[in-house]
Amino acid sequence: MPIYEYRCEDCGRVSSFLIRRIQDPLLPRCKRCQSEKMTRLISRVARVRSEESRLESLADPSKLGGLDENDPAAMARWMKRMGKELGEDMDGDIDAMVEEAMEEEGKVPQGEATDTGDDDL
């Protein structure tokens, strides 16, 4: 059963639709604004992996080669990637930890926002 993704031309939101039978016509409607002006997207291929496989991938030393443990932003990107692999949404928590670590090092004035460079926008 395929999942098709469509982008709303009015509000820009991407919506996913599960198609049970290819023969059934799909009339997609935006889940946010209810618009029928939808454009079909080419979706990424999803790979079903076991938890063991995901953990092995995270433990692969070759993926840690470019990681600078002294750079809070690099650590934040790695932690976000690890959280996504494990199905955890930790973006806000990680950003707060990075900001605190950078303040401790004196790299960012207190109260100034940090950018870890991993926004989903």
C-alpha positions as CSV (number, residue, x, y, z in Angstrom):
1,M,0.0,0.0,0.0
2,P,1.7,3.2,-1.1
3,I,1.8,6.5,0.7
4,Y,1.6,9.5,-1.6
5,E,2.7,13.0,-0.5
6,Y,1.1,16.2,-1.8
7,R,2.0,19.9,-1.2
8,C,-0.8,22.4,-0.8
9,E,-0.5,25.2,-3.2
10,D,-2.3,27.6,-0.9
11,C,-0.5,27.1,2.5
12,G,2.5,25.0,1.5
13,R,1.9,22.1,4.0
14,V,2.9,18.6,2.9
15,S,0.3,15.9,3.6
16,S,0.6,12.2,3.3
17,F,-2.2,9.9,2.1
18,L,-2.3,6.1,2.4
19,I,-3.7,4.5,-0.7
20,R,-5.3,1.1,0.0
21,R,-6.1,0.3,-3.7
22,I,-4.6,1.9,-6.7
23,Q,-7.9,1.7,-8.6
24,D,-9.6,4.0,-6.1
25,P,-9.4,7.6,-7.2
26,L,-7.6,10.0,-4.8
27,L,-8.9,13.5,-4.4
28,P,-6.3,14.9,-1.9
29,R,-7.3,17.8,0.3
30,C,-5.0,19.8,2.5
31,K,-5.1,18.7,6.2
32,R,-4.5,22.2,7.4
33,C,-6.6,24.5,5.1
34,Q,-8.8,22.0,3.3
35,S,-7.7,23.3,-0.1
36,E,-8.0,21.0,-3.1
37,K,-5.1,22.7,-4.9
38,M,-2.5,19.9,-4.2
39,T,0.6,19.0,-6.1
40,R,2.0,15.5,-5.9
41,L,5.5,15.2,-4.6
42,I,8.1,12.5,-5.3
43,S,8.6,11.0,-1.8
44,R,11.8,9.7,-0.3
45,V,12.0,5.9,-0.2
46,A,11.3,4.6,3.3
47,R,13.4,1.6,4.5
48,V,12.0,-0.5,7.3
49,R,14.8,-1.3,9.7
50,S,14.9,-3.2,12.9
51,E,15.9,-1.4,16.1
52,E,19.1,-3.5,16.2
53,S,20.0,-2.3,12.7
54,R,19.5,1.3,13.6
55,L,21.6,1.0,16.8
56,E,24.4,-0.7,14.8
57,S,24.3,2.2,12.3
58,L,24.6,4.7,15.1
59,A,27.6,2.8,16.7
60,D,29.5,2.7,13.3
61,P,32.8,4.4,14.1
62,S,33.1,5.6,10.4
63,K,30.2,8.0,11.0
64,L,31.9,9.6,13.9
65,G,35.1,10.5,11.9
66,G,34.2,14.2,11.3
67,L,32.6,14.8,14.7
68,D,34.4,17.4,16.8
69,E,33.4,16.7,20.4
70,N,34.7,20.2,21.4
71,D,32.1,21.9,19.0
72,P,28.7,22.1,20.7
73,A,26.9,22.7,17.3
74,A,28.5,19.6,15.8
75,M,27.5,17.6,18.8
76,A,24.0,18.9,18.6
77,R,23.7,17.9,14.9
78,W,25.0,14.4,15.8
79,M,22.6,14.1,18.8
80,K,19.6,15.2,16.6
81,R,20.5,12.6,14.0
82,M,20.8,10.0,16.8
83,G,17.4,11.1,18.2
84,K,15.7,10.8,14.8
85,E,17.1,7.3,14.3
86,L,15.7,6.3,17.7
87,G,12.4,8.0,17.0
88,E,12.8,10.7,19.7
89,D,12.1,14.4,19.1
90,M,14.7,16.2,21.2
91,D,15.3,19.3,19.1
92,G,14.3,21.8,21.9
93,D,16.2,20.0,24.6
94,I,19.3,19.8,22.4
95,D,19.2,23.4,21.4
96,A,19.0,24.4,25.1
97,M,22.0,22.2,26.0
98,V,24.1,23.6,23.1
99,E,23.3,27.2,24.1
100,E,24.3,26.4,27.7
101,A,27.5,24.7,26.6
102,M,28.4,27.7,24.3
103,E,27.7,30.2,27.1
104,E,30.0,28.2,29.4
105,E,32.8,28.4,26.8
106,G,32.1,32.1,26.3
107,K,31.3,31.7,22.6
108,V,27.8,33.2,22.7
109,P,26.6,36.1,24.8
110,Q,24.1,35.0,27.4
111,G,20.5,35.1,26.0
112,E,21.5,35.1,22.3
113,A,20.0,32.3,20.2
114,T,22.2,29.6,18.7
115,D,21.8,27.9,15.4
116,T,22.8,24.3,15.1
117,G,22.3,24.3,11.3
118,D,19.8,21.4,11.3
119,D,16.5,23.1,10.8
120,D,13.8,21.1,9.0
121,L,12.6,24.1,7.1
